Amino acid sequence: MKSQVTTKSGDHGKAMALDGQWYSKAHPIMEATGAVDEFRGHAALIRQLILQEQPEGADELAACLLWILHCCFIIGTECSDPEGVHPEYRQGVIGPEALARLEKEQAWLEDRTRLPQAFIVTASTPLAAQIDIASAVARRLERSLVRLHETAPAFGSGGVLAFVNRLSDYLYMLARHVEGAKHTPVDYAYFKAYEGRKEDAE
């Protein structure tokens, strides 16, 4: 029976992008599209966990994440056709309007979340930890998009780079929001105490 998923066309390390060209799977286009997929998987998991755990504003948070998941498809299309060879494939643009919505969502979180005046050393809940992972993945996605932009300067001219840069900030605030007031700031006394125990042992 023919598979609905497997085509075998990429068995030799190459894949076709939406621009119609074949590229090595190590090419910046393929790296970027893969990074989008990786981030999308993390965002989908976070959305399901939020719906399950119901932190404050769960429905609004889940709706925003569903919108972000759709944004990932817009970004992925642009990555796969960075020069705009096939504009008919594009279902939208990540531009100033999308950036403004993301910033508005972040502002909503910041209005409801008091941060300590220190770096956060660790998440205080499993959900917040998962969101912190997604924030780090978003940073890696951003680096992949910058590399793609250096290869294809036309890529990102509409605002994708700014949007993804802001995405990790949104996720950081989301992680702190779902923690409530249970933040764990950096306390270098833990490091110094360990150093002291090590010296005593010597």
Rosetta blueprint (number, residue, H / E / L):
1 M L
2 K L
3 S L
4 Q L
5 V L
6 T L
7 T L
8 K L
9 S L
10 G L
11 D L
12 H L
13 G L
14 K E
15 A E
16 M E
17 A L
18 L L
19 D L
20 G L
21 Q L
22 W E
23 Y E
24 S E
25 K L
26 A L
27 H L
28 P H
29 I H
30 M H
31 E H
32 A H
33 T H
34 G H
35 A H
36 V H
37 D H
38 E H
39 F H
40 R H
41 G H
42 H H
43 A H
44 A H
45 L H
46 I H
47 R H
48 Q H
49 L H
50 I H
51 L H
52 Q H
53 E H
54 Q L
55 P L
56 E L
57 G L
58 A H
59 D H
60 E H
61 L H
62 A H
63 A H
64 C H
65 L H
66 L H
67 W H
68 I H
69 L H
70 H H
71 C H
72 C H
73 F H
74 I H
75 I H
76 G H
77 T H
78 E H
79 C H
80 S H
81 D L
82 P L
83 E L
84 G L
85 V L
86 H L
87 P H
88 E H
89 Y H
90 R L
91 Q L
92 G L
93 V L
94 I L
95 G L
96 P H
97 E H
98 A H
99 L H
100 A H
101 R H
102 L H
103 E H
104 K H
105 E H
106 Q H
107 A H
108 W H
109 L H
110 E H
111 D H
112 R L
113 T L
114 R L
115 L L
116 P L
117 Q L
118 A L
119 F L
120 I E
121 V E
122 T E
123 A L
124 S L
125 T L
126 P H
127 L H
128 A H
129 A H
130 Q H
131 I H
132 D H
133 I H
134 A H
135 S H
136 A H
137 V H
138 A H
139 R H
140 R H
141 L H
142 E H
143 R H
144 S H
145 L H
146 V H
147 R H
148 L H
149 H H
150 E H
151 T H
152 A L
153 P L
154 A L
155 F L
156 G L
157 S L
158 G L
159 G L
160 V H
161 L H
162 A H
163 F H
164 V H
165 N H
166 R H
167 L H
168 S H
169 D H
170 Y H
171 L H
172 Y H
173 M H
174 L H
175 A H
176 R H
177 H H
178 V H
179 E L
180 G L
181 A L
182 K L
183 H L
184 T E
185 P E
186 V L
187 D L
188 Y L
189 A H
190 Y H
191 F H
192 K H
193 A H
194 Y H
195 E H
196 G H
197 R H
198 K H
199 E H
200 D H
201 A H
202 E L
